[in-house]
């Protein structure tokens, strides 16, 4: 039996139905309300109007054609008008079981057989366009046909929110890597919203994304730098790099925004980067950052957390060559100078300063530190 808890603890059903039929027409009107006594949803476009009212806990049969039960005092009302032709059904539980009232064109008719057939036709539509019974529906399909059965069901769903809900529920199962890949594939193919794609990926074990090729596919499918960052930051924090530092840095290069590039880069475990990977970061990633401020942020983070020795600091000093501003050149040179006072480092700092800083003020500050 498919159960659906109607909004006693939160606006679950009718809030999310604002995405109903999103791809069908541009002339749409959607509204939904919820209060302590019930919920109302109305969808309208140039061809139809769908109105749903409900209160209480509703259970739908496994075959998704009938209402199995409604909690005492509860009800469900479904009304649909298409090209002026209206039908409606009201199902109540006043304490003596379910009572049905079915109307066509405003006129009451016997529920059985026409009303019963119309309800059987409407319920799958409601379940495919809302999250009504989603959890139990996923459980049932998964039990009978595995992840493939759930993924096939997603093809029939309407709206990114609804599809993401089903895919998130599937991701919570104990899936094999190939099943996770299939679910990621379905997410990319079926969901256009970056937000809802990310909601699915949040349920993927970070260990799966140790395969940076799979992570790259997910990042590439996202359009917004914000959501790319939201995906990458928690994964990078789990230290998935493990000898793949260059690939990880290349993922960051898929982000355009200086701010978000910096936010992701600062989550890298710099100490796990090899010297060659550190060189790649300085030579390939830092130059793609336009802002001298954010270049400095990245270089400072690497200096702070990069298990620096004399050789690694010499690598970091090459990052100065990508900076235009005398102010920021001076800032990073003095920052490195204070971290490592060896004569070899100071000599390199003096050389960098003399060759690249025009301002006598900033040059003097660096030379004083590296004296």
N, C-alpha and C positions, 0 to 999 in steps of 0.2 A: 504494500500500500504506500502511495506517495503522499507524504505529509508536507504541509506548508504552514508555518506559523505566521499569522497575519499581524505583523506590526505591533505586537504587545511590547516588544523590547526595542523596536527601531523601525525606521521607515524603509523596509527591505524591498517590498514588491512594487508598489506603485511609484516610488521615486525613480527607480531605475527604468521604468517603462517609458521614460521620456525619450528613449532612443528607439522606440517602436517604429518600425517601417521607415527607418531613416533614408533608405535608398529608393523608396518608391516614388516620391514626388517632392517638389520643392514647396508646394502650397500646403503647408501643414500647420496645424494648431494643436499643441499638446499642453495639457494641464493635469496636475495631480495634487491632491491634498490628503492630509491625514490628521486625525484628532483622536481623542480618547475613545470615541465610540465607533469609529469606522474609517474607511479609506475610499477615496474617489479618484478615478482616472478617466480622462476623456482624450481621445485622439480623433482628429478630423482632418481630412484632406478633400480634394475636389471630387473624389469618388465615394467616400464612405465616412461614417462617423461611428466610433466604437466607444462605448461608455461602460465602465465597470465600477460597481460598488460592492463593498464587502465588510464583514465584521466577523471575528471569531477565527477558530482554527479549522482549516479545510483540508480534507484528505481526498486525493484523486486515485481512482482505481489503477491497477498495474497496466491495464490495457489502454489507459489514458482516454477513456470514452465516457466515463460517468463520475459523478461525485459520490465517494464512498461514505463520507460523513462530514457533518459540520457541528461544531461544539454548540451546546444548548444556548439559545438566544442569538446565535449567529445566523448570517445569511450571505448569499452570493447573488448578485444581479448582473447579468450580461445583456447589453442592448447593442444591436448593430443595425445601422441604416446604410443601405447601399442603393444609390440612384433612386432615393425616395422610398424604397421598400424597407420596412423595419421589422425586426424580430427581436424578441426579448424573452428571457427566462429569469424567474426569481425562485431561488431555492432557500427555504427557511427551515430552521430547526427550533420550533417553539416548545420543545420538550417531549414531543410524541413522535420523534423521527423526522425524516425529511418530507417537506411539502413543496410541491412544484406548481408554479403558475407560468404558463406559456402563452405568448401573444404573437400574432402576426398582423401587421398593420393596425395595431392598437386593439385588436379584438382577441378576446380570450379563446383559446382553443385547447383541446385535450393535449396533455403533455405527451402521451403515448399514442401514436408512434412519431408524429412529425417533430414535436419538441425534443423528444429523446434523441432523434436522429440529428437534429440541428446542434444540440449540445455536444454530441459525440464528434461532430464536425468542428465545433468551435474550440473545444478543449486543447487539442493538439496545437491549434493556431496560437492560443494564449500561452501555452507552455513553450512554444518556439519563439515567442516575442517578449517573454518576461522570464524572470528566474523562478517562476512558480514551480515548486517541486524539483528544482535543479539538483540538489544534493542526492535525493533518493533516486532520481532519474539516472544520474551518473553511476551511482552504486549498482543499480539494476542492470544497466547496459554493460558495465565493466564486468560484473559477475557472469553475465551470459556470453559476452563476446570479447572481453578484454579491451585494451586501449583502442584497438581499431574500431570497435563498435561505437565507442564514445566519439572518436574523431569523425566517423561517418555522420553521426548525429549533428555535429557542429555545423556541417554543411547546410543543414535545414534551419538553423537559428537566424534570427534577425537582430541586427544591432551589435556594435562592438562590445557593449557592456555585457550582454547576455552571453555572447561567444566567449568572452574573457572569463566569465564566471564558471562556465563549464570546463574550460581549459585549465583554470586554476584548480578546480576540484580534481581533475584528472592528474595534474602534476603532483598532488598530495599522495597519490597512490605510490606503491613501491615499484616504480617503473624501471625497466632495464634501459641502458644508455641508448639503444636504437629506438626505444619507445619515446624517450625524452626527445630525441632528434625529430621523430615524426610529429610530436606535439609542438615543438618549436617551428617546424615547417608549416604546420597548420596555422599557428599563430601569425606567422609572417604572411601567409597567403590569404587569411580570412579577416585579419584585424588591421584596419588602416590607422587607428589612433595610437600614437606613441604611448600615451598614458596607459591604455588598456593592454598593449603589448607588454609594457613593463610590469603591470600587475600580474601577468602570467609568469614572467621570468623571475619574479620575486620568490616563487615557489619552487624554483630549480635549485638543486644543491650546488653550492659554489664549486664542489669537486668536479661536477660535470664540465664546468667551464675551464678546468685545467687544460682542456683541449682548446687552445686559443683560436683554432680555425672555426670551431663552433661558436665561440664567443664573437669572433669577427663577423659571422653571418648575422647574429642578433644585433650587433651594433650597427652594421651597415643598413639594416632594415629600418632603423629609427631615423627620423628626419631632424628632430630637435636636439641641439647640443645639451640642453638641460636633461633630457631623458637618457641620452647616451651617458652622461655623467652619473646619473642616478643608478644606471646599470653597472658601470665600471667601478665606481668607488668602493662599494662593499666587497666586490670580487677581488680587487687589487689588495684590499686590506687583509684578505686571507692568505696573502703571499702565494698566489697561484703562479708566479713568474717561474721559479724553479728552473733556471737555465734558459728561459725563453724571454729574457729581458728585451731583446731587440724586437721580437714580435709584439710584446706588450706595449712598447713605446710606439710602434707603428699603429696600434689601435688608437692611441691618444691622438695621433696625427689625423685621425678621421674626424676629429672635433675641430670646428673652426674658431670658436670663441677663445680668446686668450684667457679669460677668467676661468672657463670650465676646463681648458687644457691644464691650467695650473692646479685647479682643485683635484683633478684626477692624478696628476703627476705627484702631488704631495702625499698621496696615499701609498705610493710605491715603497716597498721595502728596499731602500737604496743600498743597504748593506749586503743584500743578496745579489746585486749587480756585479758582474765581473768587470775588470778594468776595460775590456773592449766594449761591453754594454754601456758602461759609463761614458766612454768616448762617443758612442752612438747617440746617447742622450744629448750630450753637449754639442755634437756636430750636426745632428739631424733634427732633433726636436726643438731645442732652444731657439734656433734661427727661425722656426715657423711661428714663433710668438712675436707679435708686432710690438707689444708694449714692453719698454725697458723695465717698468715696475714689475711686471709679471715674470720677465726673464730673471730678475733678481730674486723673486720669490722662489722660483724653481731651483736656482743655483744655491741659495741659502739652505733650502730644505735638504738638498743632496749633501751639502757640506756638513750639516748638523747630524744627519742620520746615515751617512754613507760609509761608515767605518773607515774614516779618512786616514791615510798615511801620506808620506811625502809624495809618492808617485801619483796617488789619486788626486791630491790637491793640485798638482801640476796640470792634470787633466782638467780640473774645474777652472783653473785660471784661463784656459783657452776660451771659456764661455764669455770672457770679457770682450773678445773680438767681435761678438755679435751685438754688443750694446752701443748705442749712439750717444747717449747722454753722458757728459762728464760727471754729472752728479751720481748717476747710478754706477758708472765705472768705478768711481772713487768709493762708493758704498760697498760694493762686493769685494774690491781689492782690500779694503781695510777690514772687512769681515773675515776674509781668509787669513789676513795677516795676524789677527788676534787669535785665530784658532790654532795656527801652527807657526811657530817663531823660528824655524830652522833657517840657516843662512841661505840655503839653496832656494827655499820658498821666497824669502825676502828679496833675494836677487832677481828672481823671476817677476815679483810684484813691481820692483823698481823699473825693470825693463818694460813691462806692460804699461806702466804709468807714463814713462817718458815718451813712449812711441804712440800713445793713443789719447792722452788727456791734454787738451789745449789750455784749459783754465788754470792759471797759476795758483788760484785758491785751492782747487780740488787736488791739483798735483802736489802742492805743499802738504796737504793733509795726508796723502798716501805716503809720500816720502818720509814724513815724520814718523809714521807707524812702522815703516819698513827700514828705518835707519839701523 
